[in-house]
Amino acid sequence: MTASTSRWTRSFPDGAYVVVEPGWALAVPGRPAPQHPDAPAVQVTSLGATAVVQAGWCWPIPEAEIRSAVGPVGAAVAVASAITTAPRVELVRHDDLGTTVIAAAAASAYPPYTAVLSATVDTATAAVVARAVSGVPGLVSVVYRAEAADLPLDPDARSRSAAHGVAIAPDRSVTATADVADWSRHDNEQE
């Protein structure tokens, strides 16, 4: 991109939706991620008849990838979040009956929109969460919900972002989803 290039919109592989104009980029973050990359995003501690689920996530803007995509002038581009409300975060269980919110929390009001929660759950829910943490997909997800007022919309980029877990509605409400199983730590265990 050069200084004379007009606006372009792109969806990134993590689902981030980015609008770039000369000198600036406005971004909706991609899929949620663990708060600390070297620690589990969700932990389950059994207490006998109940269990405690503790979790920590973030919703980062892929700033380095945006600057790289812009090209040689990337370092001079101001990257800003398109999110205009403090996100709400939910830990959601999926089963044959639909979805159930296990726990919810407010995220920080600024990037990377960190959220932590601790909830007491029954043993059946704890078992489902533990299976998801061990890598079984489709059982538990993390969902961020927020608003991105005045965000320019591009149908193709919105569609690509939605295919990667980040849905942006025509009213600019944003829902970003990540499957907890994607964060399984088995591949990082030391042998």
N, C-alpha and C positions, 0 to 999 in steps of 0.2 A: 504494500500500500504506500502510496506517495501522498504528499501534502495536498495534492489536487484531486485525489480520489474521493468520490462521494461515499455515502453511507453503504455499508454492507452488513449483513446479518449472517451469523453462523451458529450451528449447534456443534458442540464439542463432544468427543467420545464419552465423557462422563455425564452427558445430558445438559451441561451448561449451555445457556442461550445468551449470545453476545451480539450487541449492536455496536458497530465501530464507525465513527466519523473522524475526520482529521483532528488529531490531538486528544481524543478521548474514546473510552470504551465503557459501555453500560452492560452489566452482566447479571444474569440470574444464575446462582450457583447450580452445580450439577447434583448428582446423587449425594445423600448424606454419607459421612465417613466416620470411622472411629475417632474419638477425641484425641487419643494418643495412639499413633500407628504401631507402637511396640507393645501395646497392652490390649487385652480383650475389650471389645466394645460393649459387651453385655456379660454380666456374671450372675450366676444363680447360687445362692447359699441356702441349703436345706436347714429348716428349724424344726423338723419333725412333721407336725400336722400342717405347717405352712412353710413358705420359703420367701427369701428376699431376693428380688431382682434389682440389680444396680446397673446403671448404664451411663455412658458418656459419649456424646457424639458432637460432630460439628458439620457445618454445611459450607464448605470452602468455595471461594471463587478461584478458578484456575488462572491466577494472574500471570504466572510464567508462561503458560501455554498461550494465553491471549497475546502477550507481548511478542512471543515467537511468531504467531500467526500474522501479526501486523507487519513484521519484517524489520528492515533496518531502522525505522523510526520508532520501534516498539518501546525502547527505553524512555522516550519522551511522552508516551501515551499515558494519560491519567485514567486509571481503571477504577470505576466506581460500581457499587452494588446498586441494582435496580430495585432491591427489596425496600419497601417503604413502611413496613410494619414489623414489630417484633414477632418472629415466627413462633408458632405453636408446634410442639413435637409430640408425637404419639408412638408408643410401642404397641403394635397391632398384631393380634393373633388371627390366623386364617384357618377355617375348617369348613366342613360341609354345610354348615348353617350360615356361613358368611364371614364377616369380620367382627372382632370384638376388641375394643381398646383395653389393653392391659393396664397402661398407665400413661399419663400425659404430663407435660411440663412446658414452661415457657423457655424459649431460647434467649440468649443475649440479643440485644437490639442492634448489634453491629457485627460485621464479619470477623471471624468465621462462624458466627451464630452458634456458639457452644451451648449445649444443653446437657444437664445431668439429671438423673432421676433415681429414686429408690422407692420400691413398692413391695408391699407384702402381698403374696399371691397364694392360692391354694396349690396343693401338690400336683394336681393334674395340669394346671397352667405352667407350673415350674418345670414339669417333665417336657412339655412342648417347647418351652423356651430353651431348655438344655439340649434338646434334639436339634433345634435350629442353630444354637451356638456350636454344636459339634459338626455342622455342615449339611444338615438335611434342609433342602430348599423348600420354599413355599409355605412355611409354617408361621414365621414371625417376620414382620418388617418394621422399619423405622420410617415414619412419615413426617416430613416438615410441611407446614402450611403457612403461607404468607401472602402478601399483596405486593404487586409491582406496578404502582400507579404510573400512568403516562409512558409505559414501555412501548416503543414501536414494535408492532407485530408483523412477522413474516410467516405466512402459512407453511412454507416448506421447512424452514428452520424449526418452527414450533412442532411440526410433525416428527422431525428427526429427534428433537429433544424428548418428546413424549415416548418415543420408542426406546429411549434410554432411561426412562423413569422420572422425567421432569415434565409435568403437564402444565401448560400455561393456558388458562381459559381466556375467551374473548374479553371478559371483565377484568383481566390481569390478575386473577387469583392464581397462585402457584401451589402445586402439590408435587413434592419431590419424595420419591420412595426408594428405599434400598432394602434388599433381603438380608436379614441378619446372617444367613448361611454363607453369604459371600465373604464374610469376615472371619470365617473359620480359621483358627490358628494352626491347624495340622501341618500345613506346608511350611510353617516357620519354626516348628519344634526342632530342638537340637537332637541329633542322633547320638 
